[in-house]
């Protein structure tokens, strides 16, 4: 069993995709939060919760 997490062991295409998503997830989350404040629907709230969870996971390097 490996100890720790090393992102350089991932394939190059996956590292690039992960880097791109990590940089885009916060602005998308902020936009969705503003949209949810003005037009709250159940679907918007579910998407916002998922985006906040993904933002947390990418920030803490769990994904």
PDB file with SEQRES, HELIX, SHEET and CRYST1 records, atoms N, CA, C and O in Angstrom:
SEQRES   1 A   63  UNK UNK UNK UNK UNK UNK UNK UNK UNK UNK UNK UNK UNK          
SEQRES   2 A   63  UNK UNK UNK UNK UNK UNK UNK UNK UNK UNK UNK UNK UNK          
SEQRES   3 A   63  UNK UNK UNK UNK UNK UNK UNK UNK UNK UNK UNK UNK UNK          
SEQRES   4 A   63  UNK UNK UNK UNK UNK UNK UNK UNK UNK UNK UNK UNK UNK          
SEQRES   5 A   63  UNK UNK UNK UNK UNK UNK UNK UNK UNK UNK UNK                  
HELIX    1 AA1 UNK A    7  UNK A    9  5                                   3    
HELIX    2 AA2 UNK A   12  UNK A   38  1                                  27    
HELIX    3 AA3 UNK A   42  UNK A   59  1                                  18    
CRYST1    1.000    1.000    1.000  90.00  90.00  90.00 P 1           1          
ATOM      1  N   UNK A   1       0.837  -1.178   0.000  1.00  0.00           N  
ATOM      2  CA  UNK A   1       0.000   0.000   0.000  1.00  0.00           C  
ATOM      3  C   UNK A   1       0.882   1.242   0.000  1.00  0.00           C  
ATOM      4  O   UNK A   1       1.838   1.345   0.769  1.00  0.00           O  
ATOM      5  N   UNK A   2       0.540   2.193  -0.888  1.00  0.00           N  
ATOM      6  CA  UNK A   2       1.319   3.421  -0.990  1.00  0.00           C  
ATOM      7  C   UNK A   2       1.043   4.365   0.159  1.00  0.00           C  
ATOM      8  O   UNK A   2      -0.063   4.403   0.699  1.00  0.00           O  
ATOM      9  N   UNK A   3       2.051   5.119   0.523  1.00  0.00           N  
ATOM     10  CA  UNK A   3       1.889   6.124   1.577  1.00  0.00           C  
ATOM     11  C   UNK A   3       1.777   7.490   0.921  1.00  0.00           C  
ATOM     12  O   UNK A   3       2.611   7.863   0.096  1.00  0.00           O  
ATOM     13  N   UNK A   4       0.748   8.227   1.289  1.00  0.00           N  
ATOM     14  CA  UNK A   4       0.574   9.577   0.756  1.00  0.00           C  
ATOM     15  C   UNK A   4       0.012   9.583  -0.657  1.00  0.00           C  
ATOM     16  O   UNK A   4      -0.328   8.545  -1.225  1.00  0.00           O  
ATOM     17  N   UNK A   5      -0.071  10.761  -1.187  1.00  0.00           N  
ATOM     18  CA  UNK A   5      -0.643  10.954  -2.517  1.00  0.00           C  
ATOM     19  C   UNK A   5       0.340  11.751  -3.345  1.00  0.00           C  
ATOM     20  O   UNK A   5       0.782  12.819  -2.919  1.00  0.00           O  
ATOM     21  N   UNK A   6       0.686  11.261  -4.504  1.00  0.00           N  
ATOM     22  CA  UNK A   6       1.603  11.947  -5.394  1.00  0.00           C  
ATOM     23  C   UNK A   6       0.894  12.188  -6.724  1.00  0.00           C  
ATOM     24  O   UNK A   6       0.663  11.240  -7.475  1.00  0.00           O  
ATOM     25  N   UNK A   7       0.541  13.449  -7.033  1.00  0.00           N  
ATOM     26  CA  UNK A   7      -0.190  13.706  -8.281  1.00  0.00           C  
ATOM     27  C   UNK A   7       0.653  13.459  -9.526  1.00  0.00           C  
ATOM     28  O   UNK A   7       0.103  13.334 -10.619  1.00  0.00           O  
ATOM     29  N   UNK A   8       1.964  13.386  -9.388  1.00  0.00           N  
ATOM     30  CA  UNK A   8       2.817  13.160 -10.552  1.00  0.00           C  
ATOM     31  C   UNK A   8       2.806  11.705 -11.011  1.00  0.00           C  
ATOM     32  O   UNK A   8       3.370  11.386 -12.057  1.00  0.00           O  
ATOM     33  N   UNK A   9       2.177  10.823 -10.248  1.00  0.00           N  
ATOM     34  CA  UNK A   9       2.027   9.439 -10.683  1.00  0.00           C  
ATOM     35  C   UNK A   9       0.831   9.260 -11.611  1.00  0.00           C  
ATOM     36  O   UNK A   9       0.662   8.194 -12.202  1.00  0.00           O  
ATOM     37  N   UNK A  10       0.001  10.291 -11.743  1.00  0.00           N  
ATOM     38  CA  UNK A  10      -1.153  10.232 -12.636  1.00  0.00           C  
ATOM     39  C   UNK A  10      -0.703  10.405 -14.086  1.00  0.00           C  
ATOM     40  O   UNK A  10       0.360  10.977 -14.331  1.00  0.00           O  
ATOM     41  N   UNK A  11      -1.480   9.930 -15.040  1.00  0.00           N  
ATOM     42  CA  UNK A  11      -1.154  10.179 -16.454  1.00  0.00           C  
ATOM     43  C   UNK A  11      -1.211  11.677 -16.753  1.00  0.00           C  
ATOM     44  O   UNK A  11      -1.950  12.413 -16.100  1.00  0.00           O  
ATOM     45  N   UNK A  12      -0.430  12.129 -17.743  1.00  0.00           N  
ATOM     46  CA  UNK A  12      -0.384  13.568 -18.039  1.00  0.00           C  
ATOM     47  C   UNK A  12      -1.749  14.175 -18.369  1.00  0.00           C  
ATOM     48  O   UNK A  12      -2.036  15.297 -17.952  1.00  0.00           O  
ATOM     49  N   UNK A  13      -2.592  13.455 -19.109  1.00  0.00           N  
ATOM     50  CA  UNK A  13      -3.898  14.018 -19.473  1.00  0.00           C  
ATOM     51  C   UNK A  13      -4.774  14.206 -18.243  1.00  0.00           C  
ATOM     52  O   UNK A  13      -5.555  15.155 -18.173  1.00  0.00           O  
ATOM     53  N   UNK A  14      -4.648  13.303 -17.272  1.00  0.00           N  
ATOM     54  CA  UNK A  14      -5.447  13.413 -16.061  1.00  0.00           C  
ATOM     55  C   UNK A  14      -4.938  14.545 -15.163  1.00  0.00           C  
ATOM     56  O   UNK A  14      -5.727  15.233 -14.515  1.00  0.00           O  
ATOM     57  N   UNK A  15      -3.612  14.733 -15.131  1.00  0.00           N  
ATOM     58  CA  UNK A  15      -3.057  15.853 -14.363  1.00  0.00           C  
ATOM     59  C   UNK A  15      -3.508  17.189 -14.932  1.00  0.00           C  
ATOM     60  O   UNK A  15      -3.848  18.100 -14.177  1.00  0.00           O  
ATOM     61  N   UNK A  16      -3.515  17.318 -16.271  1.00  0.00           N  
ATOM     62  CA  UNK A  16      -3.947  18.565 -16.909  1.00  0.00           C  
ATOM     63  C   UNK A  16      -5.426  18.823 -16.655  1.00  0.00           C  
ATOM     64  O   UNK A  16      -5.825  19.952 -16.370  1.00  0.00           O  
ATOM     65  N   UNK A  17      -6.239  17.775 -16.758  1.00  0.00           N  
ATOM     66  CA  UNK A  17      -7.668  17.914 -16.511  1.00  0.00           C  
ATOM     67  C   UNK A  17      -7.927  18.315 -15.066  1.00  0.00           C  
ATOM     68  O   UNK A  17      -8.746  19.194 -14.798  1.00  0.00           O  
ATOM     69  N   UNK A  18      -7.232  17.672 -14.137  1.00  0.00           N  
ATOM     70  CA  UNK A  18      -7.389  17.985 -12.709  1.00  0.00           C  
ATOM     71  C   UNK A  18      -6.970  19.424 -12.420  1.00  0.00           C  
ATOM     72  O   UNK A  18      -7.642  20.120 -11.660  1.00  0.00           O  
ATOM     73  N   UNK A  19      -5.867  19.878 -13.018  1.00  0.00           N  
ATOM     74  CA  UNK A  19      -5.398  21.251 -12.836  1.00  0.00           C  
ATOM     75  C   UNK A  19      -6.421  22.243 -13.386  1.00  0.00           C  
ATOM     76  O   UNK A  19      -6.696  23.262 -12.751  1.00  0.00           O  
ATOM     77  N   UNK A  20      -6.986  21.957 -14.558  1.00  0.00           N  
ATOM     78  CA  UNK A  20      -7.982  22.835 -15.160  1.00  0.00           C  
ATOM     79  C   UNK A  20      -9.237  22.931 -14.295  1.00  0.00           C  
ATOM     80  O   UNK A  20      -9.755  24.024 -14.067  1.00  0.00           O  
ATOM     81  N   UNK A  21      -9.726  21.788 -13.815  1.00  0.00           N  
ATOM     82  CA  UNK A  21     -10.927  21.779 -12.979  1.00  0.00           C  
ATOM     83  C   UNK A  21     -10.661  22.490 -11.659  1.00  0.00           C  
ATOM     84  O   UNK A  21     -11.517  23.219 -11.158  1.00  0.00           O  
ATOM     85  N   UNK A  22      -9.475  22.278 -11.096  1.00  0.00           N  
ATOM     86  CA  UNK A  22      -9.131  22.908  -9.822  1.00  0.00           C  
ATOM     87  C   UNK A  22      -9.136  24.429  -9.942  1.00  0.00           C  
ATOM     88  O   UNK A  22      -9.508  25.123  -8.996  1.00  0.00           O  
ATOM     89  N   UNK A  23      -8.725  24.949 -11.095  1.00  0.00           N  
ATOM     90  CA  UNK A  23      -8.709  26.396 -11.295  1.00  0.00           C  
ATOM     91  C   UNK A  23     -10.078  26.972 -11.645  1.00  0.00           C  
ATOM     92  O   UNK A  23     -10.314  28.159 -11.422  1.00  0.00           O  
ATOM     93  N   UNK A  24     -10.973  26.172 -12.181  1.00  0.00           N  
ATOM     94  CA  UNK A  24     -12.285  26.669 -12.621  1.00  0.00           C  
ATOM     95  C   UNK A  24     -13.402  26.447 -11.609  1.00  0.00           C  
ATOM     96  O   UNK A  24     -14.452  27.080 -11.721  1.00  0.00           O  
ATOM     97  N   UNK A  25     -13.216  25.584 -10.639  1.00  0.00           N  
ATOM     98  CA  UNK A  25     -14.322  25.193  -9.767  1.00  0.00           C  
ATOM     99  C   UNK A  25     -14.763  26.335  -8.845  1.00  0.00           C  
ATOM    100  O   UNK A  25     -15.958  26.465  -8.578  1.00  0.00           O  
ATOM    101  N   UNK A  26     -13.855  27.150  -8.358  1.00  0.00           N  
ATOM    102  CA  UNK A  26     -14.220  28.238  -7.443  1.00  0.00           C  
ATOM    103  C   UNK A  26     -15.056  29.306  -8.155  1.00  0.00           C  
ATOM    104  O   UNK A  26     -16.101  29.686  -7.627  1.00  0.00           O  
ATOM    105  N   UNK A  27     -14.645  29.812  -9.336  1.00  0.00           N  
ATOM    106  CA  UNK A  27     -15.508  30.792 -10.019  1.00  0.00           C  
ATOM    107  C   UNK A  27     -16.894  30.237 -10.380  1.00  0.00           C  
ATOM    108  O   UNK A  27     -17.890  30.956 -10.300  1.00  0.00           O  
ATOM    109  N   UNK A  28     -16.957  28.972 -10.774  1.00  0.00           N  
ATOM    110  CA  UNK A  28     -18.247  28.364 -11.096  1.00  0.00           C  
ATOM    111  C   UNK A  28     -19.113  28.268  -9.840  1.00  0.00           C  
ATOM    112  O   UNK A  28     -20.323  28.485  -9.901  1.00  0.00           O  
ATOM    113  N   UNK A  29     -18.493  27.941  -8.699  1.00  0.00           N  
ATOM    114  CA  UNK A  29     -19.225  27.850  -7.440  1.00  0.00           C  
ATOM    115  C   UNK A  29     -19.758  29.208  -7.010  1.00  0.00           C  
ATOM    116  O   UNK A  29     -20.892  29.310  -6.543  1.00  0.00           O  
ATOM    117  N   UNK A  30     -18.953  30.247  -7.162  1.00  0.00           N  
ATOM    118  CA  UNK A  30     -19.399  31.597  -6.801  1.00  0.00           C  
ATOM    119  C   UNK A  30     -20.554  32.029  -7.699  1.00  0.00           C  
ATOM    120  O   UNK A  30     -21.534  32.596  -7.218  1.00  0.00           O  
ATOM    121  N   UNK A  31     -20.445  31.767  -8.989  1.00  0.00           N  
ATOM    122  CA  UNK A  31     -21.519  32.109  -9.913  1.00  0.00           C  
ATOM    123  C   UNK A  31     -22.806  31.374  -9.544  1.00  0.00           C  
ATOM    124  O   UNK A  31     -23.887  31.963  -9.551  1.00  0.00           O  
ATOM    125  N   UNK A  32     -22.687  30.097  -9.225  1.00  0.00           N  
ATOM    126  CA  UNK A  32     -23.872  29.318  -8.854  1.00  0.00           C  
ATOM    127  C   UNK A  32     -24.469  29.818  -7.547  1.00  0.00           C  
ATOM    128  O   UNK A  32     -25.690  29.814  -7.389  1.00  0.00           O  
ATOM    129  N   UNK A  33     -23.633  30.248  -6.608  1.00  0.00           N  
ATOM    130  CA  UNK A  33     -24.144  30.777  -5.340  1.00  0.00           C  
ATOM    131  C   UNK A  33     -24.936  32.064  -5.569  1.00  0.00           C  
ATOM    132  O   UNK A  33     -26.001  32.251  -4.980  1.00  0.00           O  
ATOM    133  N   UNK A  34     -24.423  32.945  -6.418  1.00  0.00           N  
ATOM    134  CA  UNK A  34     -25.144  34.182  -6.729  1.00  0.00           C  
ATOM    135  C   UNK A  34     -26.449  33.859  -7.445  1.00  0.00           C  
ATOM    136  O   UNK A  34     -27.487  34.456  -7.159  1.00  0.00           O  
ATOM    137  N   UNK A  35     -26.391  32.918  -8.372  1.00  0.00           N  
ATOM    138  CA  UNK A  35     -27.608  32.526  -9.092  1.00  0.00           C  
ATOM    139  C   UNK A  35     -28.635  31.916  -8.143  1.00  0.00           C  
ATOM    140  O   UNK A  35     -29.835  32.148  -8.297  1.00  0.00           O  
ATOM    141  N   UNK A  36     -28.179  31.145  -7.170  1.00  0.00           N  
ATOM    142  CA  UNK A  36     -29.082  30.521  -6.204  1.00  0.00           C  
ATOM    143  C   UNK A  36     -29.717  31.558  -5.293  1.00  0.00           C  
ATOM    144  O   UNK A  36     -30.865  31.399  -4.879  1.00  0.00           O  
ATOM    145  N   UNK A  37     -28.985  32.615  -4.979  1.00  0.00           N  
ATOM    146  CA  UNK A  37     -29.549  33.683  -4.140  1.00  0.00           C  
ATOM    147  C   UNK A  37     -30.701  34.379  -4.863  1.00  0.00           C  
ATOM    148  O   UNK A  37     -31.723  34.684  -4.246  1.00  0.00           O  
ATOM    149  N   UNK A  38     -30.547  34.634  -6.168  1.00  0.00           N  
ATOM    150  CA  UNK A  38     -31.573  35.359  -6.902  1.00  0.00           C  
ATOM    151  C   UNK A  38     -32.719  34.471  -7.392  1.00  0.00           C  
ATOM    152  O   UNK A  38     -33.872  34.902  -7.397  1.00  0.00           O  
ATOM    153  N   UNK A  39     -32.416  33.245  -7.800  1.00  0.00           N  
ATOM    154  CA  UNK A  39     -33.431  32.328  -8.325  1.00  0.00           C  
ATOM    155  C   UNK A  39     -33.328  30.978  -7.629  1.00  0.00           C  
ATOM    156  O   UNK A  39     -32.863  30.011  -8.232  1.00  0.00           O  
ATOM    157  N   UNK A  40     -33.748  30.895  -6.380  1.00  0.00           N  
ATOM    158  CA  UNK A  40     -33.572  29.628  -5.651  1.00  0.00           C  
ATOM    159  C   UNK A  40     -34.569  28.549  -6.095  1.00  0.00           C  
ATOM    160  O   UNK A  40     -35.784  28.703  -5.972  1.00  0.00           O  
ATOM    161  N   UNK A  41     -34.019  27.486  -6.600  1.00  0.00           N  
ATOM    162  CA  UNK A  41     -34.820  26.299  -6.888  1.00  0.00           C  
ATOM    163  C   UNK A  41     -34.123  25.104  -6.233  1.00  0.00           C  
ATOM    164  O   UNK A  41     -32.968  25.199  -5.819  1.00  0.00           O  
ATOM    165  N   UNK A  42     -34.816  24.012  -6.148  1.00  0.00           N  
ATOM    166  CA  UNK A  42     -34.238  22.816  -5.542  1.00  0.00           C  
ATOM    167  C   UNK A  42     -33.033  22.325  -6.342  1.00  0.00           C  
ATOM    168  O   UNK A  42     -32.027  21.908  -5.768  1.00  0.00           O  
ATOM    169  N   UNK A  43     -33.140  22.376  -7.647  1.00  0.00           N  
ATOM    170  CA  UNK A  43     -32.048  21.934  -8.515  1.00  0.00           C  
ATOM    171  C   UNK A  43     -30.809  22.807  -8.314  1.00  0.00           C  
ATOM    172  O   UNK A  43     -29.695  22.287  -8.248  1.00  0.00           O  
ATOM    173  N   UNK A  44     -30.987  24.121  -8.215  1.00  0.00           N  
ATOM    174  CA  UNK A  44     -29.858  25.033  -7.995  1.00  0.00           C  
ATOM    175  C   UNK A  44     -29.179  24.769  -6.662  1.00  0.00           C  
ATOM    176  O   UNK A  44     -27.953  24.824  -6.569  1.00  0.00           O  
ATOM    177  N   UNK A  45     -29.944  24.490  -5.653  1.00  0.00           N  
ATOM    178  CA  UNK A  45     -29.364  24.226  -4.332  1.00  0.00           C  
ATOM    179  C   UNK A  45     -28.583  22.917  -4.349  1.00  0.00           C  
ATOM    180  O   UNK A  45     -27.518  22.829  -3.738  1.00  0.00           O  
ATOM    181  N   UNK A  46     -29.089  21.913  -5.027  1.00  0.00           N  
ATOM    182  CA  UNK A  46     -28.375  20.635  -5.130  1.00  0.00           C  
ATOM    183  C   UNK A  46     -27.057  20.822  -5.879  1.00  0.00           C  
ATOM    184  O   UNK A  46     -26.022  20.309  -5.454  1.00  0.00           O  
ATOM    185  N   UNK A  47     -27.092  21.549  -6.980  1.00  0.00           N  
ATOM    186  CA  UNK A  47     -25.865  21.815  -7.735  1.00  0.00           C  
ATOM    187  C   UNK A  47     -24.867  22.598  -6.880  1.00  0.00           C  
ATOM    188  O   UNK A  47     -23.670  22.312  -6.905  1.00  0.00           O  
ATOM    189  N   UNK A  48     -25.358  23.584  -6.125  1.00  0.00           N  
ATOM    190  CA  UNK A  48     -24.471  24.375  -5.273  1.00  0.00           C  
ATOM    191  C   UNK A  48     -23.806  23.509  -4.209  1.00  0.00           C  
ATOM    192  O   UNK A  48     -22.615  23.667  -3.942  1.00  0.00           O  
ATOM    193  N   UNK A  49     -24.545  22.615  -3.611  1.00  0.00           N  
ATOM    194  CA  UNK A  49     -23.970  21.727  -2.586  1.00  0.00           C  
ATOM    195  C   UNK A  49     -22.909  20.819  -3.211  1.00  0.00           C  
ATOM    196  O   UNK A  49     -21.856  20.602  -2.611  1.00  0.00           O  
ATOM    197  N   UNK A  50     -23.168  20.292  -4.394  1.00  0.00           N  
ATOM    198  CA  UNK A  50     -22.194  19.445  -5.079  1.00  0.00           C  
ATOM    199  C   UNK A  50     -20.938  20.240  -5.416  1.00  0.00           C  
ATOM    200  O   UNK A  50     -19.826  19.748  -5.230  1.00  0.00           O  
ATOM    201  N   UNK A  51     -21.105  21.463  -5.910  1.00  0.00           N  
ATOM    202  CA  UNK A  51     -19.950  22.293  -6.257  1.00  0.00           C  
ATOM    203  C   UNK A  51     -19.138  22.684  -5.028  1.00  0.00           C  
ATOM    204  O   UNK A  51     -17.909  22.720  -5.087  1.00  0.00           O  
ATOM    205  N   UNK A  52     -19.805  22.974  -3.923  1.00  0.00           N  
ATOM    206  CA  UNK A  52     -19.083  23.300  -2.692  1.00  0.00           C  
ATOM    207  C   UNK A  52     -18.297  22.077  -2.225  1.00  0.00           C  
ATOM    208  O   UNK A  52     -17.152  22.207  -1.790  1.00  0.00           O  
ATOM    209  N   UNK A  53     -18.893  20.910  -2.309  1.00  0.00           N  
ATOM    210  CA  UNK A  53     -18.184  19.683  -1.939  1.00  0.00           C  
ATOM    211  C   UNK A  53     -16.971  19.431  -2.823  1.00  0.00           C  
ATOM    212  O   UNK A  53     -15.901  19.076  -2.327  1.00  0.00           O  
ATOM    213  N   UNK A  54     -17.136  19.614  -4.137  1.00  0.00           N  
ATOM    214  CA  UNK A  54     -16.002  19.444  -5.047  1.00  0.00           C  
ATOM    215  C   UNK A  54     -14.916  20.478  -4.789  1.00  0.00           C  
ATOM    216  O   UNK A  54     -13.730  20.157  -4.850  1.00  0.00           O  
ATOM    217  N   UNK A  55     -15.308  21.711  -4.504  1.00  0.00           N  
ATOM    218  CA  UNK A  55     -14.330  22.751  -4.200  1.00  0.00           C  
ATOM    219  C   UNK A  55     -13.513  22.382  -2.967  1.00  0.00           C  
ATOM    220  O   UNK A  55     -12.296  22.563  -2.936  1.00  0.00           O  
ATOM    221  N   UNK A  56     -14.192  21.869  -1.966  1.00  0.00           N  
ATOM    222  CA  UNK A  56     -13.503  21.458  -0.745  1.00  0.00           C  
ATOM    223  C   UNK A  56     -12.537  20.309  -1.028  1.00  0.00           C  
ATOM    224  O   UNK A  56     -11.399  20.321  -0.559  1.00  0.00           O  
ATOM    225  N   UNK A  57     -12.986  19.329  -1.786  1.00  0.00           N  
ATOM    226  CA  UNK A  57     -12.141  18.183  -2.084  1.00  0.00           C  
ATOM    227  C   UNK A  57     -10.920  18.564  -2.917  1.00  0.00           C  
ATOM    228  O   UNK A  57      -9.824  18.060  -2.671  1.00  0.00           O  
ATOM    229  N   UNK A  58     -11.097  19.449  -3.902  1.00  0.00           N  
ATOM    230  CA  UNK A  58      -9.963  19.884  -4.698  1.00  0.00           C  
ATOM    231  C   UNK A  58      -9.013  20.769  -3.890  1.00  0.00           C  
ATOM    232  O   UNK A  58      -7.798  20.697  -4.076  1.00  0.00           O  
ATOM    233  N   UNK A  59      -9.547  21.596  -3.003  1.00  0.00           N  
ATOM    234  CA  UNK A  59      -8.695  22.464  -2.193  1.00  0.00           C  
ATOM    235  C   UNK A  59      -7.839  21.648  -1.225  1.00  0.00           C  
ATOM    236  O   UNK A  59      -6.672  21.970  -1.003  1.00  0.00           O  
ATOM    237  N   UNK A  60      -8.411  20.607  -0.659  1.00  0.00           N  
ATOM    238  CA  UNK A  60      -7.681  19.762   0.299  1.00  0.00           C  
ATOM    239  C   UNK A  60      -6.905  18.637  -0.375  1.00  0.00           C  
ATOM    240  O   UNK A  60      -6.313  17.805   0.314  1.00  0.00           O  
ATOM    241  N   UNK A  61      -6.893  18.592  -1.693  1.00  0.00           N  
ATOM    242  CA  UNK A  61      -6.188  17.577  -2.479  1.00  0.00           C  
ATOM    243  C   UNK A  61      -6.654  16.158  -2.193  1.00  0.00           C  
ATOM    244  O   UNK A  61      -5.846  15.231  -2.143  1.00  0.00           O  
ATOM    245  N   UNK A  62      -7.954  15.991  -2.007  1.00  0.00           N  
ATOM    246  CA  UNK A  62      -8.504  14.656  -1.869  1.00  0.00           C  
ATOM    247  C   UNK A  62      -8.831  14.053  -3.230  1.00  0.00           C  
ATOM    248  O   UNK A  62      -8.919  12.832  -3.357  1.00  0.00           O  
ATOM    249  N   UNK A  63      -9.011  14.889  -4.245  1.00  0.00           N  
ATOM    250  CA  UNK A  63      -9.285  14.390  -5.603  1.00  0.00           C  
ATOM    251  C   UNK A  63      -8.117  14.677  -6.509  1.00  0.00           C  
ATOM    252  O   UNK A  63      -8.155  14.335  -7.691  1.00  0.00           O  
TER     253      UNK A  63                                                      
END                                                                             
